[in-house]
């Protein structure tokens, strides 16, 4: 059996969008956790800088991870809402990882 695929997404939210962003992230967590191949999915908020978030996901296969990315990309309303919440000064980063 192949090991799962890990994904970390780091993003910074505009301070004025924090409450809305938290609600959106809780909705995304529910959706993603119910999708095929998702083993775990969480958003974590930085305690020192509450505008910084990390999305943490574990997927059964790389195909499942890419299906998740595709789902997020095609949900136009959610994608646009997220873009509006992001701090334009800090780049959103995505890392796909394998366990050592």
DSSP file (Angstrom, degrees, kcal/mol; ACC not computed):
  #  RESIDUE AA STRUCTURE BP1 BP2  ACC     N-H-->O    O-->H-N    N-H-->O    O-->H-N    TCO  KAPPA ALPHA  PHI   PSI    X-CA   Y-CA   Z-CA
    1    1 A X              0   0    0      0, 0.0     2,-0.1     0, 0.0     0, 0.0   0.000 360.0 360.0 360.0 132.6    0.0    0.0    0.0
    2    2 A X        -     0   0    0      1,-0.1     2,-0.0    58,-0.0     0, 0.0  -0.442 360.0-108.1 -73.6 147.0    1.3    3.4   -1.0
    3    3 A X        -     0   0    0     -2,-0.1    -1,-0.1     1,-0.1     0, 0.0  -0.353  42.3 -97.3 -69.2 157.0    1.7    6.0    1.8
    4    4 A X        -     0   0    0      1,-0.1    95,-0.5    57,-0.1     2,-0.4  -0.176  33.4-114.5 -69.1 168.9   -0.7    8.9    1.8
    5    5 A X  E     -AB  59  98A   0     54,-3.1    54,-3.1    93,-0.1     2,-0.3  -0.902  26.0-151.8-108.0 134.1    0.0   12.3    0.3
    6    6 A X  E     -AB  58  97A   0     91,-2.5    91,-3.3    -2,-0.4     2,-0.4  -0.782   9.5-168.7-106.2 148.3    0.3   15.4    2.6
    7    7 A X  E     -AB  57  96A   0     50,-2.4    50,-2.6    -2,-0.3     2,-0.4  -0.996   6.2-170.5-140.7 133.5   -0.5   18.9    1.6
    8    8 A X  E     -AB  56  95A   0     87,-2.5    87,-2.9    -2,-0.4     2,-0.5  -0.988   3.1-172.3-122.1 131.5    0.1   22.2    3.4
    9    9 A X  E     -AB  55  94A   0     46,-2.3    46,-3.3    -2,-0.4     2,-0.5  -0.991   5.7-162.9-123.1 125.5   -1.3   25.5    2.2
   10   10 A X  E     +AB  54  93A   0     83,-2.3    83,-2.1    -2,-0.5     2,-0.3  -0.916  18.9 162.2-109.4 132.8   -0.2   28.8    3.9
   11   11 A X  E     -A   53   0A   0     42,-2.5    42,-3.0    -2,-0.5     2,-0.5  -0.993  30.6-140.4-149.0 154.5   -2.2   31.9    3.5
   12   12 A X  E     -A   52   0A   0     78,-0.3    75,-3.0    -2,-0.3     2,-0.3  -0.969  19.6-152.3-118.3 129.9   -2.7   35.3    5.0
   13   13 A X  B     -D   86   0B   0     38,-3.2    73,-0.2    -2,-0.5     5,-0.1  -0.769  26.7-103.8-102.2 143.4   -6.2   36.8    5.4
   14   14 A X    >   -     0   0    0     71,-3.7     3,-1.9    -2,-0.3     4,-0.3  -0.428  32.5-124.0 -60.8 137.6   -7.0   40.5    5.5
   15   15 A X  G >  S+     0   0    0      1,-0.3     3,-1.4     2,-0.2     4,-0.3   0.860 110.1  56.3 -55.6 -38.9   -7.8   41.4    9.0
   16   16 A X  G 3  S+     0   0    0      1,-0.2    -1,-0.3     2,-0.1     4,-0.2   0.637 107.6  50.6 -70.4 -11.4  -11.2   42.8    8.1
   17   17 A X  G <> S+     0   0    0     -3,-1.9     4,-3.0    68,-0.2    -1,-0.2   0.337  77.0 107.1-104.7   5.3  -12.1   39.4    6.6
   18   18 A X  H <> S+     0   0    0     -3,-1.4     4,-2.5    -4,-0.3     5,-0.2   0.901  79.9  44.6 -56.6 -49.7  -11.1   37.2    9.6
   19   19 A X  H  > S+     0   0    0     -4,-0.3     4,-1.9     1,-0.2    -1,-0.2   0.927 116.9  45.9 -63.5 -44.3  -14.6   36.2   10.8
   20   20 A X  H  > S+     0   0    0     -4,-0.2     4,-2.4     1,-0.2    -1,-0.2   0.910 112.0  52.9 -62.5 -42.2  -15.9   35.5    7.3
   21   21 A X  H  X S+     0   0    0     -4,-3.0     4,-2.7     1,-0.2    -2,-0.2   0.908 106.6  52.0 -61.3 -43.6  -12.7   33.6    6.5
   22   22 A X  H  X S+     0   0    0     -4,-2.5     4,-2.0    -5,-0.2    -1,-0.2   0.919 110.7  48.1 -59.9 -43.9  -13.1   31.3    9.6
   23   23 A X  H  X S+     0   0    0     -4,-1.9     4,-1.8     1,-0.2    -2,-0.2   0.925 112.6  48.6 -62.9 -44.0  -16.7   30.5    8.6
   24   24 A X  H  X S+     0   0    0     -4,-2.4     4,-2.5     1,-0.2    -2,-0.2   0.905 110.0  51.8 -62.7 -41.6  -15.7   29.7    5.0
   25   25 A X  H  X S+     0   0    0     -4,-2.7     4,-2.6     1,-0.2    -1,-0.2   0.877 106.8  52.8 -65.5 -37.7  -12.9   27.5    6.2
   26   26 A X  H  X S+     0   0    0     -4,-2.0     4,-1.9     2,-0.2    -1,-0.2   0.899 110.8  48.1 -63.7 -39.3  -15.2   25.5    8.5
   27   27 A X  H  X S+     0   0    0     -4,-1.8     4,-2.2     2,-0.2    -2,-0.2   0.917 111.7  49.2 -66.0 -43.4  -17.5   24.9    5.5
   28   28 A X  H  X S+     0   0    0     -4,-2.5     4,-3.0     1,-0.2     5,-0.3   0.921 107.7  55.2 -61.9 -43.6  -14.6   23.9    3.3
   29   29 A X  H  X S+     0   0    0     -4,-2.6     4,-2.6     1,-0.2    -1,-0.2   0.929 108.4  48.3 -55.0 -47.4  -13.3   21.5    6.0
   30   30 A X  H  X S+     0   0    0     -4,-1.9     4,-1.1     1,-0.2    -1,-0.2   0.936 114.3  45.7 -59.2 -48.2  -16.7   19.7    6.1
   31   31 A X  H  < S+     0   0    0     -4,-2.2     3,-0.5     1,-0.2     4,-0.3   0.941 115.5  44.9 -60.8 -49.5  -16.9   19.4    2.3
   32   32 A X  H >< S+     0   0    0     -4,-3.0     3,-1.8     1,-0.2     6,-0.2   0.903 107.8  57.1 -67.0 -41.6  -13.3   18.2    1.8
   33   33 A X  H 3< S+     0   0    0     -4,-2.6    -1,-0.2    -5,-0.3    -2,-0.2   0.790 107.9  49.9 -60.0 -27.1  -13.5   15.7    4.7
   34   34 A X  T 3< S+     0   0    0     -4,-1.1    -1,-0.3    -3,-0.5    -2,-0.2   0.447  91.6 102.8 -90.2  -0.7  -16.5   14.1    3.0
   35   35 A X  S X  S-     0   0    0     -3,-1.8     3,-1.7    -4,-0.3    33,-0.0  -0.502  86.2 -87.2 -85.3 154.7  -14.7   13.8   -0.4
   36   36 A X  T 3  S+     0   0    0      1,-0.2    -1,-0.1    -2,-0.2     3,-0.1  -0.309 110.0  12.7 -59.8 133.5  -13.3   10.5   -1.7
   37   37 A X  T 3  S+     0   0    0      1,-0.3    23,-3.1    22,-0.1     2,-0.6   0.380  86.9 132.4  84.4  -4.2   -9.7    9.9   -0.6
   38   38 A X  E <   +C   59   0A   0     -3,-1.7    -1,-0.3    21,-0.2    21,-0.2  -0.721  24.0 172.3 -83.7 121.5   -9.6   12.6    2.1
   39   39 A X  E     -     0   0A   0     19,-2.9     2,-0.3    -2,-0.6    20,-0.2   0.797  69.4  -5.4 -95.6 -36.9   -8.1   11.1    5.3
   40   40 A X  E     +C   58   0A   0     18,-1.7    18,-2.5    -8,-0.0    -1,-0.4  -0.982  59.4 178.6-154.2 150.5   -7.8   14.3    7.3
   41   41 A X  E     +C   57   0A   0     -2,-0.3     2,-0.3    16,-0.2    16,-0.2  -0.881  12.6 157.7-158.4 126.2   -8.3   18.0    6.6
   42   42 A X  E     -C   56   0A   0     14,-2.5    14,-3.4    -2,-0.3     2,-0.5  -0.987  31.4-141.4-145.5 150.8   -7.9   21.0    8.9
   43   43 A X  E     -C   55   0A   0     -2,-0.3     2,-0.4    12,-0.2    12,-0.2  -0.968  23.7-161.4-108.5 135.8   -7.3   24.7    8.8
   44   44 A X  E     -C   54   0A   0     10,-2.9    10,-2.5    -2,-0.5     2,-0.5  -0.946   6.5-145.8-119.5 137.7   -5.1   26.0   11.6
   45   45 A X  E     -C   53   0A   0     -2,-0.4     8,-0.2     8,-0.2     2,-0.2  -0.886  23.4-116.7-106.6 132.2   -4.8   29.6   12.7
   46   46 A X        -     0   0    0      6,-2.7     6,-0.2    -2,-0.5    -1,-0.0  -0.454  15.2-150.8 -67.0 129.6   -1.5   31.0   13.9
   47   47 A X  S    S+     0   0    0     -2,-0.2     3,-0.3     1,-0.2    -1,-0.1   0.822  95.6  45.6 -72.7 -31.3   -1.7   32.0   17.6
   48   48 A X  S    S+     0   0    0      1,-0.3     2,-0.4     2,-0.0    -1,-0.2   0.814 128.6  23.9 -81.9 -31.4    0.9   34.8   17.2
   49   49 A X    >   -     0   0    0      3,-0.1     3,-2.5     1,-0.1    -3,-0.4  -0.821  68.9-167.3-134.9  94.1   -0.6   36.3   14.0
   50   50 A X  T 3  S+     0   0    0     -2,-0.4    -1,-0.1    -3,-0.3    -3,-0.1   0.562  84.7  66.8 -63.6  -7.2   -4.3   35.4   13.7
   51   51 A X  T 3  S+     0   0    0     -6,-0.1   -38,-3.2   -39,-0.1     2,-0.4   0.565  86.6  85.0 -86.4  -8.0   -4.3   36.5   10.1
   52   52 A X  E <   +A   12   0A   0     -3,-2.5    -6,-2.7   -40,-0.2     2,-0.3  -0.810  58.6 179.1 -98.1 132.2   -2.0   33.6    9.1
   53   53 A X  E     -AC  11  45A   0    -42,-3.0   -42,-2.5    -2,-0.4     2,-0.4  -0.931  17.3-156.3-129.8 152.5   -3.6   30.2    8.4
   54   54 A X  E     -AC  10  44A   0    -10,-2.5   -10,-2.9    -2,-0.3     2,-0.5  -0.996   9.6-150.2-128.2 126.4   -2.3   26.8    7.4
   55   55 A X  E     -AC   9  43A   0    -46,-3.3   -46,-2.3    -2,-0.4     2,-0.5  -0.830  16.2-166.5 -91.5 132.9   -4.5   24.2    5.6
   56   56 A X  E     +AC   8  42A   0    -14,-3.4   -14,-2.5    -2,-0.5     2,-0.4  -0.976  12.0 170.1-126.9 118.4   -3.4   20.7    6.4
   57   57 A X  E     -AC   7  41A   0    -50,-2.6   -50,-2.4    -2,-0.5     2,-0.4  -0.970  21.7-163.6-132.8 146.2   -4.6   17.8    4.4
   58   58 A X  E     -AC   6  40A   0    -18,-2.5   -19,-2.9    -2,-0.4   -18,-1.7  -0.996  17.7-174.5-125.1 125.3   -3.8   14.1    4.1
   59   59 A X  E     -AC   5  38A   0    -54,-3.1   -54,-3.1    -2,-0.4   -21,-0.2  -0.909  31.7-127.8-122.8 147.4   -5.1   12.3    1.1
   60   60 A X  S    S+     0   0    0    -23,-3.1     2,-0.3    -2,-0.3    -1,-0.1   0.873  90.2   5.2 -61.8 -39.4   -5.0    8.6    0.2
   61   61 A X  S  > S-     0   0    0    -24,-0.2     4,-1.8   -57,-0.1     5,-0.1  -0.917  72.6-109.9-141.1 165.5   -3.4    9.2   -3.2
   62   62 A X  H  > S+     0   0    0     -2,-0.3     4,-2.5     1,-0.2     5,-0.2   0.856 119.7  58.6 -62.4 -36.0   -2.0   12.0   -5.4
   63   63 A X  H  > S+     0   0    0      1,-0.2     4,-2.0     2,-0.2    -1,-0.2   0.901 104.9  49.6 -61.0 -41.7   -5.1   11.6   -7.6
   64   64 A X  H  > S+     0   0    0      2,-0.2     4,-1.8     1,-0.2    -1,-0.2   0.896 110.2  50.7 -64.5 -40.5   -7.4   12.3   -4.6
   65   65 A X  H  X S+     0   0    0     -4,-1.8     4,-2.2     1,-0.2    -2,-0.2   0.928 111.1  47.7 -62.4 -45.3   -5.3   15.4   -3.7
   66   66 A X  H  X S+     0   0    0     -4,-2.5     4,-2.4     1,-0.2    -1,-0.2   0.838 108.0  55.4 -68.0 -31.5   -5.6   16.7   -7.3
   67   67 A X  H  X S+     0   0    0     -4,-2.0     4,-2.5     2,-0.2    -1,-0.2   0.887 107.6  51.0 -64.3 -38.0   -9.3   16.0   -7.3
   68   68 A X  H  X S+     0   0    0     -4,-1.8     4,-2.5     2,-0.2    -2,-0.2   0.941 109.9  48.3 -62.8 -48.0   -9.5   18.2   -4.2
   69   69 A X  H  X S+     0   0    0     -4,-2.2     4,-2.3     1,-0.2    -2,-0.2   0.906 112.4  49.4 -58.9 -41.7   -7.6   21.0   -5.9
   70   70 A X  H  X S+     0   0    0     -4,-2.4     4,-2.3     2,-0.2    -1,-0.2   0.911 109.5  51.5 -64.7 -42.5   -9.9   20.7   -9.0
   71   71 A X  H  X S+     0   0    0     -4,-2.5     4,-1.1     1,-0.2    -2,-0.2   0.924 111.9  47.0 -59.4 -45.2  -13.0   20.8   -6.8
   72   72 A X  H  < S+     0   0    0     -4,-2.5     7,-0.2     1,-0.2    -1,-0.2   0.884 112.4  50.0 -65.1 -38.2  -11.7   24.0   -5.1
   73   73 A X  H  < S+     0   0    0     -4,-2.3    -1,-0.2     1,-0.2    -2,-0.2   0.871 111.2  48.1 -68.1 -37.0  -10.8   25.6   -8.4
   74   74 A X  H  < S+     0   0    0     -4,-2.3     2,-2.0     1,-0.2    -1,-0.2   0.638  86.3  88.6 -84.0 -13.2  -14.2   24.9  -10.0
   75   75 A X     X  -     0   0    0     -4,-1.1     4,-2.8     1,-0.2     3,-0.3  -0.580  61.8-178.5 -81.1  80.4  -16.2   26.2   -7.0
   76   76 A X  H  > S+     0   0    0     -2,-2.0     4,-2.8     1,-0.2     5,-0.3   0.853  72.8  52.1 -55.3 -44.3  -16.2   29.7   -8.5
   77   77 A X  H  > S+     0   0    0      1,-0.2     4,-2.2     2,-0.2    -1,-0.2   0.935 114.6  42.5 -59.7 -45.6  -18.1   31.4   -5.7
   78   78 A X  H  > S+     0   0    0     -3,-0.3     4,-2.6     2,-0.2    -2,-0.2   0.911 113.8  51.7 -69.2 -41.2  -15.8   30.0   -3.0
   79   79 A X  H  X S+     0   0    0     -4,-2.8     4,-2.3    -7,-0.2    -2,-0.2   0.923 112.6  45.6 -60.4 -44.6  -12.7   30.7   -5.1
   80   80 A X  H  X S+     0   0    0     -4,-2.8     4,-1.9    -5,-0.2    -1,-0.2   0.897 111.8  51.6 -67.3 -39.9  -13.7   34.3   -5.6
   81   81 A X  H  X S+     0   0    0     -4,-2.2     4,-1.2    -5,-0.3    -2,-0.2   0.914 110.9  49.0 -62.2 -42.1  -14.6   34.7   -2.0
   82   82 A X  H >X S+     0   0    0     -4,-2.6     4,-1.5     1,-0.2     3,-0.6   0.926 107.8  53.5 -63.6 -45.1  -11.2   33.4   -0.9
   83   83 A X  H 3< S+     0   0    0     -4,-2.3     3,-0.2     1,-0.3    -1,-0.2   0.887 107.7  51.6 -57.2 -39.1   -9.4   35.6   -3.4
   84   84 A X  H 3< S+     0   0    0     -4,-1.9    -1,-0.3     1,-0.2    -2,-0.2   0.797 110.2  49.3 -68.4 -28.3  -11.1   38.7   -1.9
   85   85 A X  H << S+     0   0    0     -4,-1.2   -71,-3.7    -3,-0.6    -1,-0.2   0.728  89.7 101.5 -83.0 -23.2  -10.1   37.6    1.7
   86   86 A X  B  < S-D   13   0B   0     -4,-1.5     2,-0.6   -73,-0.2   -73,-0.3  -0.315  78.2-119.0 -68.8 143.0   -6.4   37.1    0.9
   87   87 A X    >   -     0   0    0    -75,-3.0     3,-1.5   -36,-0.2   -75,-0.2  -0.724  20.0-149.2 -76.3 118.3   -3.8   39.6    1.8
   88   88 A X  T 3  S+     0   0    0     -2,-0.6    -1,-0.1     1,-0.3    -2,-0.1   0.658  91.3  65.0 -67.9 -13.7   -2.3   40.7   -1.5
   89   89 A X  T 3  S+     0   0    0      1,-0.1     2,-0.5     2,-0.1    -1,-0.3   0.664  97.6  59.4 -81.4 -16.4    1.1   41.4    0.1
   90   90 A X  S <  S-     0   0    0     -3,-1.5   -78,-0.3   -78,-0.2     2,-0.2  -0.958  83.9-128.7-121.9 124.4    1.7   37.7    1.1
   91   91 A X        -     0   0    0     -2,-0.5     2,-0.3   -80,-0.1    -3,-0.1  -0.456  19.3-123.5 -72.4 135.3    1.8   34.9   -1.5
   92   92 A X        -     0   0    0     -2,-0.2     2,-0.4   -81,-0.1   -81,-0.2  -0.633  33.5-159.6 -71.7 131.2   -0.4   31.8   -0.9
   93   93 A X  E     -B   10   0A   0    -83,-2.1   -83,-2.3    -2,-0.3     2,-0.4  -0.928  11.6-164.4-120.8 144.9    1.9   28.8   -0.9
   94   94 A X  E     -B    9   0A   0     -2,-0.4     2,-0.4   -85,-0.2   -85,-0.2  -0.993   4.9-173.6-126.8 128.8    1.1   25.1   -1.5
   95   95 A X  E     -B    8   0A   0    -87,-2.9   -87,-2.5    -2,-0.4     2,-0.5  -0.988  10.2-158.9-122.3 130.9    3.4   22.3   -0.6
   96   96 A X  E     -B    7   0A   0     -2,-0.4     2,-0.3   -89,-0.2   -89,-0.2  -0.945  25.7-173.0-106.2 126.3    2.7   18.7   -1.5
   97   97 A X  E     -B    6   0A   0    -91,-3.3   -91,-2.5    -2,-0.5     2,-0.4  -0.815  22.8-150.5-126.5 157.2    4.7   16.4    0.8
   98   98 A X  E     -B    5   0A   0     -2,-0.3     2,-0.2   -93,-0.2   -93,-0.1  -0.956  33.2-108.7-121.9 144.2    5.6   12.7    1.3
   99   99 A X              0   0    0    -95,-0.5   -96,-0.1    -2,-0.4     0, 0.0  -0.488 360.0 360.0 -73.3 141.4    6.2   11.2    4.6
  100  100 A X              0   0    0     -2,-0.2    -1,-0.1     0, 0.0     0, 0.0   0.444 360.0 360.0 -82.9 360.0    9.9   10.2    5.3
